Amino acid sequence: MGARAGLARRHPPIRRRQALMAAGKRHVAFREASIDLTVLAANVARFRELTDGAPLLVDVGADAWGHGLEVVVPALTELGAQAFVVARLDEAERVRALASETLVVTTQHSADEDFRRAAALGVAPRVHSLGEYERAADGGVTGVVLAEEDGDGLPGLAPAELDDALADAAQRGIAAVVDSAFPVVGAELFGVSEDSADLAPDFRPVLRLWAPIAATKRVGADEGVSYGYTYRTRTQTTLALVTLGYADGLTRAGGNRVDASVDGARHTIAGRVAMDAFMLDLGDVDAPALGTEATVLGDARRGEPTAHQHAQALGTHSAEITTRLSSRPRRHPAGEER
């Protein structure tokens, strides 16, 4: 009894926070990934326009390209998605819990996978060999996607094997489709890409990653900033500490190379990115109010740095920028109470 009472005394903020949550109060934002479902719907409409109404088969791997399955999958279901594609069965379980009726396809399986778990989930595996198809069929799946051998060095079924698999599937009552007849849209639907091309104006970024300014400090010229002092101030300036770091998925290589925006002005991250925070040199201005939002990834139409711009600065592609994000930034629909 004494230990329990002592614990309560030592941690009164926990009780106050629980009371505030019970009363429907907002908690203070710490690190946030706002997902704009209106933009996502516009991107879906643009996709349909560009593809003359092709079926909406969406790759939502890597937690929906870093955007959060729990936010994205229900929205895409309402927008008429006919299938979701993920790599592994653990991802398929999450998708199935969010979309009970929509087709779910997995693309990666263990070498000895017996596919009974996939069958229980109602998942259609994408199989890459005749032996894998036979294990899936024997495991009780009701649908499969057959990967074709196309000379690109990736495993797939040869034409004769495809014919055998299709004939066997028809005999067993398994719905089978060849992957060339199963065109999937992926990162582009979220305004990011697996190549270096900028997707604007066809698809706008859906995600806005931001965190509040937690502290500010006025310093003079030649002041070292962050670990190792890889950045030094040029003149008297205001420094701001932003609560987002490499544990949230920012790359440490972004220091002195990528931007964040505050009150419509962009500033390059000053010095090294730490585990939980980074610094901005705001210039010779009055310190912004604590809690002011610093946007790390957003939409260029709002004057915010984009994942594509970060990717250009870091020599990669924008999908890598968003899929790096950890689970710490809370994904939520834009405008939702936090």
NORMOMO-V552318 format. One record per backbone hydrogen bond with DSSP energy under -0.5 kcal/mol. NH is the residue of the N-H (numbers start at 1). CO is the residue of the C=O. Records with the same first field share a line. If there is no record, write none. Layout:
NH = CO + CO
//
This chain:
5 = 1
6 = 2
7 = 3
8 = 4
9 = 5
10 = 6
11 = 7
12 = 9
14 = 11
15 = 11
16 = 12
17 = 13
18 = 14
19 = 15
20 = 16
21 = 17
22 = 18
23 = 19
24 = 21
25 = 20
27 = 338
32 = 210
33 = 330
34 = 208
35 = 332
36 = 34 + 206
37 = 35
40 = 36
41 = 37
42 = 38
43 = 39
44 = 40
45 = 41
46 = 42
47 = 43
48 = 44
49 = 45
50 = 46
51 = 47
52 = 49
53 = 48
57 = 55
58 = 56 + 83
59 = 185
60 = 58 + 85
64 = 60
65 = 61
66 = 62
67 = 64
68 = 63
71 = 68
72 = 68
73 = 69
75 = 71
76 = 72
77 = 73
78 = 74
79 = 75
80 = 77
81 = 76
82 = 56
83 = 56
84 = 103
85 = 58
86 = 105
92 = 88
93 = 89
94 = 90
95 = 91
96 = 92
97 = 93
98 = 94 + 95
99 = 95
103 = 82
104 = 122
105 = 84
106 = 124
107 = 86 + 87
108 = 87
113 = 110
119 = 115
120 = 116
121 = 117
122 = 118 + 119
123 = 118
124 = 104
125 = 123 + 143
126 = 106
127 = 125 + 145
133 = 129
134 = 130
135 = 131
136 = 132
137 = 133
138 = 134
139 = 135
140 = 137
141 = 136
144 = 175
145 = 125
146 = 177
147 = 127 + 145
149 = 157
150 = 148
157 = 147
162 = 158
163 = 159
164 = 160
165 = 161
166 = 162
167 = 163
168 = 164
169 = 165
170 = 166
171 = 167
172 = 168
173 = 169
174 = 169
175 = 142
176 = 174
177 = 144
179 = 146
181 = 178
182 = 179
185 = 57
189 = 186
190 = 187
191 = 188
192 = 187
202 = 199
203 = 199
206 = 190
208 = 34
209 = 297
210 = 32 + 208
211 = 294
213 = 292
214 = 212 + 241
215 = 241
217 = 239
219 = 237
222 = 233
223 = 220
224 = 222
225 = 231
229 = 226
230 = 227
231 = 225
233 = 223
237 = 219
238 = 283
239 = 217 + 237
240 = 280
241 = 215
242 = 240 + 278
243 = 212
244 = 242
246 = 274
247 = 275
248 = 245
249 = 246
250 = 245
254 = 251
255 = 252
256 = 269
257 = 254
258 = 254
260 = 267
261 = 295
262 = 265
263 = 293
265 = 262
267 = 260
269 = 258
270 = 279
271 = 269
272 = 227
273 = 252
274 = 272 + 277
278 = 242
279 = 270
280 = 240
281 = 268
282 = 238 + 280
285 = 283
291 = 213
292 = 289
294 = 211
295 = 261 + 293
296 = 209 + 294
297 = 209
298 = 305
302 = 299
303 = 300
304 = 299
310 = 306
311 = 307
312 = 308
313 = 309
314 = 310
315 = 311 + 312
316 = 311
318 = 195
319 = 193
320 = 317
321 = 317
322 = 318
323 = 319
324 = 320
325 = 322
326 = 248
330 = 31
332 = 33
334 = 35
336 = 333
//
